[in-house]
Amino acid sequence: MKTTPLLLALALSAFIGTSAASAEQLVQPTTLIADTRLSKSALESLTLAPRRYDTFWHTGDERLAKAALSPTFIDHTLPKGRTQGPDGPLMASKPFAPQFRT
C-alpha cells in the first residue's frame, strides 16, 4: 500500500496538543509525522488548514474555521438538526468554551 505525502503530513499523532494565545498564533502539533521528502514550505502549506481548524476549537475564533474549511465542506457524520457545510462546525462549537466568545 502506497502512502501519499499528504496523508502523512496530515497524520497529526496526538493531534494538536497545545493551545494558542491568539488567533494569529496557531497551535503547533506536539508530534507531526510527515514524508521527509516534503519541503518545509510544502509541509507548512499542508498543515495550515488543520492548524487553523484546531486553533478555532481552542479559541472560538470563527474566522479560523472559515479559513480552514472549504465552502463545499461536507460533514459525513452530521448529527440530526445540524446545518451541513462550514456553518455546521460553527454551530457545534457554540456550547464550548463560552469565555472565548466575543
N, C-alpha and C positions, 0 to 999 in steps of 0.2 A: 504494500500500500504506500503510495507516494503522498507525502505531506507537503502542502504548499507553504511558502514563506508567510503568507497572510494568516493562515491558520495558526502557525507557530507564534507569530507576533501577537496575535490576539489571545493566546492562551496565557492569561494572567493568573499564574498559580498563586494561591492565597488571595485571590483577586486583589483589589486595591485596598490597602490596609490603613492608610493614614488619612487624616482629614486636611482640608485646606483652610488657610486663614482668610482667603478672599476668593472671589470668582476668578480673578486674574492669576492666582496661584493654584494651578490644577494639582490634584492629588497625584502622587507618584506610586507606581507599583512597588510593593515590597519585594516581589520576585517577578522577573519577566523572562520568559523562555522564548527565544527568538532564533531564527535562522541567522547564523553568524555571517552569511554572505550578504545580508542586507546592509545597506549603507546607513549611517546614522540618520540622515535626513529621511530615508525611506521608513526606518523604524519609527521615527518621530511622527511621520505622516500617518502611519498605520495605527498608532496608539493614541492619536489626538482625540478622535471621537469617543473611544471608551473612557479616556481620562476626563473629558468634558462631562460625559453622562454620569460617571461616578461622582464627580465633584458636585453636580446638580443634586444627587441624592444626599450628599453630605451638607450642602449649604442651602438648598431650596431655591437656588437661582435658576429660574425657568429659562433665561437666555441661554444657559449652557445646554439644557436639554434640547432646545430648539436648534441650536448649532450642531448638536451631535446626531440628532435623528433626521432622517430623510422625510420630506413632506409626504412620501408614499409609504412610510413606516407601517408595517402590519404586525400586530401582536397575535401570534398564533396560540396563545394561552389566555386570551381575553376573557375575564370574568363577566358574567351577565351584568348588564347595566353600565358597563364602562365603554366610553367612546373609543372607536377604532382610530388609529392614526396617532400622530405625535401628541394630540391632546389627551389621550388615554393615560400615559405616564404622568402628565401634569396633574390630572385629576386624582390619580392614585397617590401622588405624593402629598396632597393637601393635609391628611391627618398626621403626617410625620414631621417631627422637629418644628413645631409652630414658632419657636423662638427665632427661627431664621427667616420667617415670612415678613415682608415689609408691607 
